[in-house]
Amino acid sequence: MKILRVLLFTTFLVGGFLLITSKTEWGQREILRPMAGAGRLWTGPDVAKSAGLSADELSNIDIYKACHLATVNITSTVYRQTIFMEVYPQKDSGSGFIISADGRIVTNSHVIADPNRV
């Protein structure tokens, strides 16, 4: 009797799974319909003014806003040699800042140390 209950329960679960997964429309639109007409779920302001940020964080944000257009990405290629004397290119990347109108860039030395191509 116990085995019969387990078999019926298993058959019910497998049959329900097959029924739900084999149909493309099984009522999921009706389940999600109440949420579709709910409108905005968050009623707070679109942009927080300071959002509880410290003075240092606000200062960093102001610096970013003023200088983000002067930031550059630098990619350098160095040719390395394996233990079997095979040469392969190794690309390294870093960042820098444009400091003058003629295009001078300040960066760390490890970004461009011994490059074959920048």
C-alpha positions in Angstrom: 0.0 0.0 0.0 2.9 2.4 0.8 4.6 1.6 -2.5 1.3 2.4 -4.3 1.2 5.8 -2.7 4.8 6.6 -3.6 4.1 5.5 -7.2 1.0 7.6 -7.5 2.7 10.6 -6.1 5.7 10.2 -8.4 3.4 9.7 -11.4 1.6 12.9 -10.4 4.8 14.9 -10.1 6.3 13.6 -13.4 3.0 14.1 -15.2 2.6 17.7 -13.9 6.2 18.5 -14.9 5.7 17.1 -18.4 2.5 19.0 -18.8 3.9 22.3 -17.7 7.2 22.0 -19.7 5.6 20.7 -22.9 3.1 23.6 -23.2 4.3 27.0 -24.3 1.3 28.9 -22.9 0.4 27.6 -19.5 -0.8 30.9 -17.9 2.4 32.7 -17.1 0.9 35.9 -18.6 -1.9 35.8 -16.0 0.6 35.3 -13.2 2.6 38.3 -14.2 -0.3 40.6 -15.2 -0.8 42.2 -11.8 2.8 43.3 -11.7 2.7 44.8 -15.2 0.1 47.4 -14.3 1.7 48.3 -10.9 3.8 51.2 -12.3 7.0 52.2 -10.6 8.0 50.0 -7.7 10.5 52.6 -6.3 9.1 56.1 -5.5 12.3 57.7 -4.3 14.2 60.4 -6.1 15.8 59.6 -9.4 19.2 60.9 -8.4 20.4 61.2 -4.8 22.3 64.4 -4.1 24.9 63.2 -1.7 23.5 59.8 -0.6 25.3 60.0 2.7 28.7 60.2 1.0 31.7 61.6 2.9 33.5 64.8 1.9 36.4 62.7 0.5 34.0 60.7 -1.7 32.3 63.9 -2.9 35.7 65.4 -3.7 36.6 62.3 -5.7 33.4 62.5 -7.7 34.1 66.2 -8.5 37.6 65.4 -9.6 36.3 62.6 -11.8 33.7 64.8 -13.4 36.4 67.5 -14.1 39.1 65.1 -15.4 37.5 62.0 -16.9 38.0 63.2 -20.5 41.8 63.4 -20.0 42.2 59.8 -18.9 43.8 57.5 -21.5 44.3 53.7 -21.8 47.8 52.6 -22.8 48.7 49.2 -24.3 52.3 48.3 -24.7 53.8 45.2 -26.4 57.0 43.5 -25.2 58.5 40.5 -26.9 59.5 37.8 -24.5 61.4 34.6 -25.0 60.5 31.2 -23.6 63.0 28.7 -22.2 63.0 27.1 -25.7 64.0 30.3 -27.4 60.6 31.0 -28.8 59.6 34.6 -29.1 56.1 35.7 -28.2 54.4 39.1 -27.7 53.1 40.0 -24.3 50.7 42.9 -24.0 50.5 45.0 -20.9 48.0 47.8 -20.3 47.7 50.7 -17.9 46.3 54.2 -17.8 47.6 57.7 -17.9 46.5 61.3 -18.1 46.9 64.0 -20.8 48.6 66.9 -19.2 49.2 69.3 -22.1 47.6 70.4 -25.4 50.3 68.8 -27.5 49.4 65.4 -26.2 51.9 64.7 -23.4 50.8 61.8 -21.2 51.8 61.1 -17.6 51.8 57.4 -16.6 53.7 55.0 -14.3 57.0 53.6 -15.5 55.9 50.0 -15.2 53.3 50.6 -17.9 55.8 51.5 -20.6 59.1 50.0 -19.2 61.1 48.4 -22.1 58.3 48.4 -24.7 58.8 47.5 -28.3 55.6 49.2 -29.3 53.3 51.6 -27.4 
